[in-house]
Amino acid sequence: MGANASQDEKNLFGYLAREFDSLGDRPLGEVDSLVLSCLSYFRLPEQAAAARTPEGMPLVDLYRADWFEAMTRDLWDPEGLVRLLGAVAASPRLRDLRVSDYVDDFDESAEKQFSACTLRLPRGAAYVSFRGTDNSVVGWKEDFNMAFETGVPSQLAAVSYLERVASTIEGGIYLGGHSKGGNLAAYALARCPADVAGRVVRAFSHDGPGFTEEALSDVAWLRRAHLLSKTVPRSSVIGMLFERQEDYAVVDSSTSGLLQHNPFSWVVEGTDFVYAEGIGRGARFVDRTLNEWIASMPNEERAALVDTLFSVIGAGGKDTFGQLSENWQTTVPAMLRELGKLEPGERAKITRALALLVRTVMPDFELPQLPEFEMPQFELPDFAALEQGRMVPLEERMARLSSPEGGFPA
């Protein structure tokens, strides 16, 4: 596991295997933050009751083989997460941390998926870690609700959580998260009370989605934006979503396409990431074309788009994207039938959004051959073209989207 990580690995595992400076000798940095933001993904078992209190429990006590399966249920890359926990447990730099104030709040009716924990650092400081999106359909719908709404349930929960735990933290406060967790960290920084914001040393968003125009024009945000450090990989899709982006730095990755969202692929040399000059072509497509498309819609139209998109996904009858993929023989035909019922213009928009979502959350999924099933008569999206950013000019894309076939342009 993590204890056997090679020092030559240019990633989080190699960093933890070779960097032994204490947090007192070298302050918490970007790479440390990505490690700590990943730790909030774990679903802590009931036996870890102390982790739900302000006092907390030693982080190393979570490294128990009999807990691994439950702790990584419905999460992305469970093997990688277990390996990371082992690497942290073996690391002289991070193994003495305590995990406290763990919360996990899932509310399907409110379309809310929120989880966070606080990692107690030396000398009274703490890192507040917000979980990113898990494998649940509800979690992803809440992410897409951010396209038209400021203050979705998880964002509000992040502010309340930070305000509550801040009263138990003696020293400086760090905030951070990966994926949606990065967005929550930025939102909590922008909306927390002034006395709490004054104690924030740094906030980190690792490939977290952007915000609506309203959120980033907020006066409190403009005063505090300098405290946020946002990093995205070259092929970022998640971090480029939505109308406006915070200032960001681009990190190199050992893989390609949408798989770069995986934090274990981010390249580390020495004590920092390897940075690139700019985002790749596919990420620029999302940043400009897709976000312009979303921004052109009134909020009511965006809300209707998201609701219809997830009604198609919900037709698969499963709670997680993992279950949808595993049971494709029944889920894919059901979703396609639902998609086929839509009017051509609406279907065009949903097909476009669905192509991005499927390729993002299920990067290894290929649409299978469906025996004894009559496919609806409309053009399916070219997922490979979406991943690589091989898109036709904007004028042709818009012409295709307005055509009766309504297919995703390749």
Backbone hydrogen bonds, N-H to C=O, Kabsch-Sander energy under -0.5 kcal/mol:
donor,donor_aa,acceptor,acceptor_aa,energy
4,N,1,M,-1.7
5,A,2,G,-1.9
9,E,6,S,-1.3
11,N,9,E,-1.3
15,Y,11,N,-2.3
16,L,12,L,-2.3
17,A,13,F,-1.5
18,R,14,G,-1.3
18,R,15,Y,-0.6
19,E,15,Y,-2.2
20,F,18,R,-0.8
26,R,22,S,-2.4
33,S,29,G,-2.3
34,L,30,E,-1.9
35,V,31,V,-2.0
36,L,32,D,-2.6
37,S,33,S,-2.7
38,C,34,L,-1.4
39,L,35,V,-1.0
40,S,36,L,-0.5
40,S,37,S,-0.6
41,Y,38,C,-1.6
42,F,39,L,-0.9
43,R,71,M,-2.6
44,L,42,F,-0.9
48,A,45,P,-1.5
49,A,47,Q,-1.0
51,A,48,A,-1.1
52,R,49,A,-1.8
53,T,50,A,-1.8
56,G,50,A,-0.7
57,M,99,V,-1.9
59,L,97,L,-2.8
60,V,95,R,-0.5
61,D,58,P,-1.3
62,L,59,L,-1.9
63,Y,60,V,-1.5
64,R,62,L,-2.2
67,W,64,R,-2.0
68,F,64,R,-0.8
68,F,65,A,-0.6
71,M,67,W,-2.4
72,T,68,F,-1.4
73,R,70,A,-0.8
75,L,72,T,-1.7
81,L,77,D,-2.1
82,V,78,P,-2.4
83,R,79,E,-2.3
84,L,80,G,-2.3
85,L,81,L,-2.3
86,G,82,V,-2.1
87,A,83,R,-2.2
88,V,84,L,-2.5
89,A,85,L,-2.4
90,A,86,G,-1.4
91,S,87,A,-0.7
91,S,88,V,-0.8
95,R,91,S,-2.6
97,L,94,L,-1.7
98,R,120,R,-1.2
99,V,57,M,-2.7
100,S,118,T,-2.9
101,D,53,T,-1.7
102,Y,51,A,-2.8
103,V,116,A,-2.4
105,D,114,F,-3.6
106,F,104,D,-0.6
107,D,112,K,-2.7
111,E,108,E,-1.0
112,K,107,D,-2.4
114,F,105,D,-2.8
116,A,103,V,-1.7
117,C,129,S,-2.1
118,T,100,S,-2.9
119,L,127,Y,-3.0
120,R,98,R,-2.9
120,R,118,T,-0.7
121,L,125,A,-2.3
124,G,121,L,-0.8
125,A,122,P,-1.3
126,A,172,G,-1.8
127,Y,119,L,-2.7
128,V,126,A,-0.5
128,V,174,Y,-3.4
129,S,117,C,-2.8
129,S,127,Y,-0.7
130,F,128,V,-0.5
130,F,176,G,-2.5
131,R,115,S,-2.7
135,N,74,D,-1.8
137,V,319,D,-2.8
140,W,136,S,-1.6
141,K,137,V,-2.1
142,E,138,V,-2.1
143,D,139,G,-1.6
144,F,140,W,-2.0
145,N,141,K,-1.8
146,M,142,E,-0.8
146,M,143,D,-1.1
147,A,144,F,-1.8
148,F,145,N,-1.6
149,E,145,N,-1.3
151,G,149,E,-0.5
155,Q,152,V,-0.7
156,L,152,V,-2.1
157,A,153,P,-2.3
158,A,154,S,-2.1
159,V,155,Q,-1.6
160,S,156,L,-2.1
161,Y,157,A,-2.7
162,L,158,A,-2.4
163,E,159,V,-2.4
164,R,160,S,-2.1
165,V,161,Y,-2.7
166,A,162,L,-2.1
167,S,163,E,-0.7
167,S,164,R,-0.7
168,T,165,V,-1.8
169,I,166,A,-1.2
170,E,124,G,-0.6
170,E,168,T,-0.5
171,G,124,G,-2.9
173,I,199,R,-2.2
174,Y,126,A,-2.7
175,L,202,R,-2.0
176,G,128,V,-1.9
177,G,204,F,-1.0
178,H,130,F,-0.6
179,S,206,H,-2.5
181,G,178,H,-1.9
182,G,179,S,-1.7
183,N,179,S,-1.1
184,L,180,K,-2.3
185,A,181,G,-2.0
186,A,182,G,-2.2
187,Y,183,N,-2.6
188,A,184,L,-2.8
189,L,185,A,-2.0
190,A,186,A,-2.1
191,R,187,Y,-2.2
192,C,188,A,-1.5
196,V,193,P,-0.6
197,A,193,P,-2.6
198,G,194,A,-2.0
199,R,196,V,-1.9
200,V,197,A,-1.2
201,V,173,I,-2.9
202,R,173,I,-0.9
203,A,227,L,-2.4
204,F,175,L,-2.0
205,S,229,S,-2.4
206,H,177,G,-2.6
206,H,204,F,-0.5
207,D,205,S,-0.9
207,D,231,T,-3.0
210,G,241,L,-2.5
211,F,244,R,-2.0
216,L,212,T,-1.6
217,S,213,E,-0.8
217,S,214,E,-0.7
218,D,215,A,-1.0
222,L,218,D,-2.2
223,R,219,V,-1.6
224,R,220,A,-1.3
225,A,221,W,-1.8
227,L,224,R,-2.3
228,L,225,A,-1.7
229,S,203,A,-2.8
230,K,228,L,-0.5
230,K,247,D,-0.5
231,T,205,S,-2.3
232,V,249,A,-2.3
234,R,251,V,-1.1
236,S,233,P,-1.7
240,M,237,V,-0.6
241,L,238,I,-1.4
244,R,211,F,-2.3
249,A,230,K,-2.5
250,V,276,A,-0.5
251,V,232,V,-3.0
252,D,274,V,-3.2
254,S,265,S,-2.6
259,L,256,S,-1.1
260,Q,257,G,-1.7
261,H,258,L,-1.7
262,N,259,L,-1.8
265,S,262,N,-1.9
266,W,263,P,-1.2
267,V,252,D,-2.3
268,V,10,K,-0.9
269,E,272,D,-2.4
272,D,269,E,-1.8
274,V,267,V,-2.2
275,Y,273,F,-0.6
276,A,250,V,-2.5
280,G,234,R,-3.7
284,R,280,G,-2.2
285,F,281,R,-1.9
286,V,282,G,-1.7
287,D,283,A,-2.7
288,R,284,R,-2.5
289,T,285,F,-1.1
290,L,285,F,-1.6
291,N,286,V,-1.7
292,E,288,R,-2.0
293,W,289,T,-2.1
294,I,290,L,-2.4
295,A,291,N,-2.9
296,S,292,E,-1.6
297,M,294,I,-1.5
302,R,298,P,-2.2
303,A,299,N,-2.6
304,A,300,E,-2.1
305,L,301,E,-2.3
306,V,302,R,-2.4
307,D,303,A,-2.4
308,T,304,A,-2.5
309,L,305,L,-2.7
310,F,306,V,-2.3
311,S,307,D,-1.2
312,V,308,T,-1.8
313,I,309,L,-1.8
314,G,310,F,-2.4
315,A,311,S,-0.9
315,A,312,V,-0.6
316,G,313,I,-1.8
317,G,314,G,-2.0
321,F,135,N,-2.8
324,L,320,T,-1.8
325,S,321,F,-2.3
326,E,322,G,-2.5
327,N,323,Q,-1.8
328,W,325,S,-1.2
330,T,327,N,-1.8
331,T,327,N,-2.5
332,V,328,W,-1.4
334,A,330,T,-1.4
335,M,331,T,-2.4
336,L,332,V,-2.7
337,R,333,P,-2.4
338,E,334,A,-1.9
339,L,335,M,-2.4
340,G,336,L,-2.6
341,K,337,R,-0.8
341,K,338,E,-0.7
342,L,339,L,-1.4
347,R,343,E,-3.3
348,A,344,P,-2.1
349,K,345,G,-1.3
350,I,346,E,-2.4
351,T,347,R,-3.0
352,R,348,A,-1.8
353,A,349,K,-2.4
354,L,350,I,-3.2
355,A,351,T,-2.1
356,L,352,R,-1.5
357,L,353,A,-2.3
358,V,354,L,-3.0
359,R,355,A,-2.0
360,T,356,L,-1.6
361,V,357,L,-2.8
362,M,358,V,-2.1
365,F,362,M,-2.0
373,F,370,L,-1.0
375,M,373,F,-0.8
378,F,376,P,-1.8
383,F,381,P,-1.1
386,L,382,D,-1.8
387,E,383,F,-2.5
388,Q,384,A,-2.0
389,G,385,A,-1.0
390,R,385,A,-1.7
391,M,389,G,-1.8
397,R,393,P,-2.2
398,M,394,L,-2.7
399,A,395,E,-2.0
400,R,396,E,-2.3
401,L,397,R,-2.4
402,S,398,M,-1.4
403,S,400,R,-1.3
406,G,400,R,-0.6
